[in-house]
Amino acid sequence: MPTYAYACKDCGHAFDVFQSFTDSSLTSCPECQGALRKKFNSVGVVFKGSGFYRTDSRDSKGSTVSAAPAAAPAPAAAPAPAAAAAAS
């Protein structure tokens, strides 16, 4: 059963109540019978088990993302044969 936090708008009295999801919200302060407001807190989320982490979906051999192979440097221009240079 969830715990809800309430605070009185008139006297400032704050308290927690265990309520079912189907129960209606409280409307009057138990101290002064003033108007209540429900306080909302952040919810802590805990991920348990496999499949939640970046490394869980990868195989043991390495990353599933493959990088493109590095291109081999272009060979240097070969000098023109001496016969072709002499013919011109």
C-alpha positions in Angstrom: 0.0 0.0 0.0 1.5 3.4 -0.9 2.3 6.1 1.6 0.9 9.6 0.9 2.2 12.8 2.5 -0.3 15.5 3.5 0.2 19.0 4.8 -2.4 21.4 6.3 -2.9 24.7 4.5 -4.0 26.4 7.7 -1.8 25.1 10.6 1.1 23.6 8.6 0.7 20.1 10.3 2.4 17.5 8.1 1.8 13.7 8.3 2.0 10.5 6.2 -0.9 8.1 5.6 -1.0 4.6 4.2 -3.8 4.5 1.6 -4.9 2.2 -1.1 -5.0 3.5 -4.7 -8.8 3.4 -4.6 -9.1 5.4 -1.4 -10.2 9.0 -1.8 -7.8 11.8 -0.7 -8.1 13.2 2.8 -9.6 16.7 2.9 -9.5 17.9 6.6 -6.6 18.2 9.0 -6.8 15.9 12.1 -5.3 18.7 14.2 -7.3 21.8 13.3 -9.9 20.5 10.7 -8.4 22.9 8.1 -7.9 22.1 4.4 -5.3 19.6 3.4 -3.1 19.4 0.4 -1.4 16.3 -0.9 2.4 16.6 -1.2 4.1 14.9 -4.1 7.6 13.6 -3.7 10.0 12.2 -6.3 9.8 8.5 -6.8 13.0 6.5 -6.4 13.4 4.0 -9.3 15.6 0.9 -8.9 16.4 -1.1 -12.0 17.0 -4.7 -11.1 18.0 -7.6 -13.4 19.6 -7.6 -16.7 18.8 -5.5 -19.8 19.0 -2.1 -18.1 22.6 -1.3 -18.7 24.5 -0.4 -21.8 26.8 -3.4 -21.5 23.9 -5.9 -21.1 23.0 -6.0 -24.7 26.5 -6.6 -26.1 28.1 -9.9 -26.7 31.3 -10.8 -24.8 33.5 -10.4 -27.9 33.1 -6.7 -28.1 30.9 -3.9 -29.1 28.0 -4.4 -31.5 28.6 -1.0 -33.0 31.2 -1.5 -35.7 33.4 1.3 -36.8 34.3 1.7 -40.4 37.7 0.3 -41.1 40.4 3.0 -41.5 41.2 3.7 -45.1 44.6 2.8 -46.3 46.7 5.8 -47.3 46.8 6.3 -51.0 50.1 5.1 -52.6 52.5 7.9 -53.6 52.5 8.6 -57.3 55.1 6.5 -59.0 57.7 8.3 -61.0 57.1 8.2 -64.8 59.2 5.7 -66.6 62.3 7.2 -68.2 61.2 6.1 -71.7 57.9 8.0 -71.4 59.7 11.1 -70.3 62.2 10.9 -73.1 59.4 10.4 -75.8 57.8 13.7 -74.9 
